[in-house]
Amino acid sequence: MTVNQIVRIVAGFFIMASLAAAYATGQVDMSQLSWLWFTAFVGANLFQSGFTKFCPLDSILKKLGVPESTGNSCA
């Protein structure tokens, strides 16, 4: 497993965990269609892409001609 995969897994987990905690404490209402469902989708996608190495945005950006990173720098 690579650093990039672990970062995606942890980021996705924290997004989903924070939404679950907010829902459990009554701070948000996930029973209605809201933008929080989009946030949940992003978190779930990050989480799964860490394991499967499939990310729809990666595919879209490659088709648009965006070059892949050659370094490990955060900048």
DOVEX-231947 format. One record per residue (C-alpha): residue number from 1; y, x, z. Coordinates in steps of 0.2 Angstrom, whole numbers, plus 5000, padded with zeros to 4 digits. Each point is the difference from the previous one (the first is absolute). Layout:
N
seq; yy; xx; zz
NUM; Y; X; Z
...
This chain:
75
seq; yy; xx; zz
1; 5000; 5000; 5000
2; 5017; 5007; 4995
3; 5017; 4999; 5010
4; 5006; 4988; 4987
5; 4986; 4988; 5003
6; 5002; 5001; 5019
7; 5019; 4997; 4999
8; 4996; 4984; 4990
9; 4987; 4994; 5012
10; 5011; 5003; 5015
11; 5016; 4993; 4992
12; 4990; 4984; 4995
13; 4992; 4998; 5017
14; 5017; 5001; 5009
15; 5008; 4987; 4988
16; 4986; 4988; 5003
17; 4999; 5004; 5018
18; 5018; 4997; 5003
19; 4999; 4983; 4991
20; 4985; 4995; 5010
21; 5009; 5005; 5016
22; 5016; 4990; 4995
23; 4989; 4985; 4996
24; 4990; 5001; 5016
25; 5015; 5001; 5011
26; 5009; 4985; 4991
27; 5014; 5011; 4992
28; 4995; 4995; 4982
29; 4992; 4984; 4992
30; 4988; 5006; 4987
31; 4994; 4982; 4997
32; 5013; 4997; 4987
33; 5003; 5008; 4984
34; 5012; 5014; 5003
35; 5005; 5018; 4995
36; 4989; 5006; 5015
37; 4985; 4996; 4989
38; 5006; 5012; 4987
39; 5002; 5013; 5014
40; 4982; 4996; 5005
41; 4994; 5003; 4982
42; 5009; 5017; 4999
43; 4991; 5005; 5016
44; 4983; 4994; 4995
45; 5003; 5009; 4983
46; 5005; 5016; 5008
47; 4985; 4999; 5012
48; 4987; 4997; 4986
49; 5007; 5013; 4988
50; 4997; 5013; 5013
51; 4982; 4996; 4999
52; 4997; 4995; 4982
53; 5013; 5012; 4992
54; 5006; 4985; 4990
55; 5018; 4995; 5001
56; 5008; 4988; 4987
57; 5017; 5008; 5001
58; 4992; 5017; 4996
59; 4993; 4992; 4984
60; 5016; 4992; 4995
61; 5010; 5015; 5002
62; 4988; 5011; 4990
63; 5001; 4987; 4986
64; 5019; 5002; 5001
65; 4999; 5019; 4998
66; 5005; 5005; 5017
67; 4992; 5017; 5003
68; 4989; 5004; 5015
69; 5005; 5011; 5014
70; 4994; 5018; 4998
71; 5005; 5006; 5018
72; 4997; 4994; 5018
73; 5018; 4999; 5005
74; 5008; 4985; 5008
75; 5016; 5003; 4991
